[in-house]
Amino acid sequence: QEGMPQTLSSTSMFTPCGFSPHLHTSKEGEQGGLIFQDGNLTSASLDALIQHLIPTTDYYPEKAYIFTFLLSSRLFIEPHELLSQVCHKCIEQQRLDDPVLDKARIRKFGPKILQLLTEWTETFPYDFQEERMIGHLKDMIHRIAPCDEAYWKKMNQLLQALNQKLATLSHGQEGIVKISTAVSDKLVAFKTKPPSIQREILSVCSDPYTLAQQLTHVELERLSHIGPEEFVQAFVHKDPLDGTKTCFSEQKKTSNLEAYVKWFNRLCYLVATEICMPAKKKQRAQVIEFFIDVARECFNIGNFNSLMAIISGMNMSPVSRLKKTWSKVKTAKFFILEHQMDPTGNFYNYRTALRGAAHRSLTAHSNREKIVIPFFSLLIKDIYFLNEGCANRLPNGHVNFEKFLELAKQVGEFITWKQVECPFEQDPNIIHYLHTAPIFTEDGLYLASYESESPENQTEKDRWKSLR
């Protein structure tokens, strides 16, 4: 492969079908320590994989390979250590330590190493929160810059783009942290029905379309902060070849992923709270019907995460036990939605709907049609099982690259989805309510529920008594 890829955006890392695992065309056999089967790279030593990442004057690694390896290598080696090795090998191979540099040669190599560093910073910006990473990056560019003035400019652009990206991401994180602490400190622990000054959702937003769109805003905002590496870092174990330490001495860097799961749980409880709160059965039924319409609209938009949270909230025992309330609800629409999210057959119906939405997203003309927000905890579970089900290393100590192609395929699809710009106008008032409206604890939900419709049997009576 010669010539430089023109595009620098991280989306082009995936072919239109989402991902292209075909790395190289050679059939069976071994090349430089890489083992191929049917033209696909299946395994190799860590060293051979690192070597395969490194561009030369006439070689540049495939995009799919770069993404797969940068994503999964962190199971074996920390990013700063990997970058250090890459730079070290480049210095040796391109003789960048020679007193007199071979300028013609380095002008062939320069754009390629810059391209690799650009792709790394664009796709895994969180790796560069570490000083050491920036150090290696600058050192590399300082070595090649004497051969071409343009490399300085390129480095500045790269660092500026990176700083901007990290600033946006950390700004978003701070916002999320502020909201989360505010919510958990003051508001969650309603034990009894609050005074009627509590606003309810229908007074803030009575239109199900609008609420579904605002929920989609929140989802896409939160998704945008999750780094692809968080999926892998959630499962970092000890590397069997190095029994002394885990690959990561620091804590796992999965805060955005965890914040997103917390948001899902909050939405479940918010839905349940809104339903149990009103004193009158007719009002409770009205809130249920409202949320059924919101959920249906989320389904149509492709926002499966909010959809699942709403259904989960409605299925919580304190809500589902309200028989008299449910008798006033037209439940046909609810059963259709529930059927879509039925866990039977490993969520067969949902997975079919997700594939449909993913397909629509690929051929989309508008941002609205591009939206795919997967049911997130199932995505994490799939990745978890993939990780648990296959070894990272083969018995001969080789890295099991086949596993990482599969991992990259699942995470790569997610990256494509999280880059969609939300097409709906934002309503700060509704979004603020979603993040800060008080919600009941589980005990509070049961209390509110028993006050709305008194206990039916001895178990419920005992529970009510103990709660009071």
HELIX and SHEET records of a PDB file:
HELIX    1   1 SER A   10  MET A   13  5                                   4    
HELIX    2   2 LEU A   46  LEU A   53  1                                   8    
HELIX    3   3 LYS A   63  SER A   72  1                                  10    
HELIX    4   4 SER A   73  LEU A   75  5                                   3    
HELIX    5   5 PRO A   79  GLN A   93  1                                  15    
HELIX    6   6 LYS A  103  THR A  123  1                                  21    
HELIX    7   7 PRO A  125  GLN A  129  5                                   5    
HELIX    8   8 GLU A  131  ILE A  144  1                                  14    
HELIX    9   9 ALA A  145  CYS A  147  5                                   3    
HELIX   10  10 ALA A  150  ALA A  182  1                                  33    
HELIX   11  11 VAL A  183  LEU A  187  3                                   5    
HELIX   12  12 ILE A  201  VAL A  204  1                                   4    
HELIX   13  13 PRO A  208  SER A  224  1                                  17    
HELIX   14  14 GLU A  229  GLN A  233  1                                   5    
HELIX   15  15 SER A  255  CYS A  276  1                                  22    
HELIX   16  16 LYS A  281  ILE A  301  1                                  21    
HELIX   17  17 PHE A  304  MET A  314  1                                  11    
HELIX   18  18 SER A  317  SER A  320  1                                   4    
HELIX   19  19 LYS A  323  TRP A  326  1                                   4    
HELIX   20  20 ALA A  332  GLN A  340  1                                   9    
HELIX   21  21 THR A  344  LEU A  362  1                                  19    
HELIX   22  22 ASN A  367  LYS A  370  1                                   4    
HELIX   23  23 PHE A  376  GLY A  389  1                                  14    
HELIX   24  24 PHE A  401  LYS A  418  1                                  18    
HELIX   25  25 PRO A  428  THR A  436  1                                   9    
HELIX   26  26 GLU A  442  SER A  452  1                                  11    
HELIX   27  27 GLN A  458  LEU A  467  1                                  10    
SHEET    1   A 4 GLY A  29  GLN A  31  0                                        
SHEET    2   A 4 LEU A  34  GLN A  37 -1                                        
SHEET    3   A 4 ASN A  40  ALA A  44 -1                                        
SHEET    4   A 4 VAL A 399  ASN A 400 -1                                        
END                                                                             
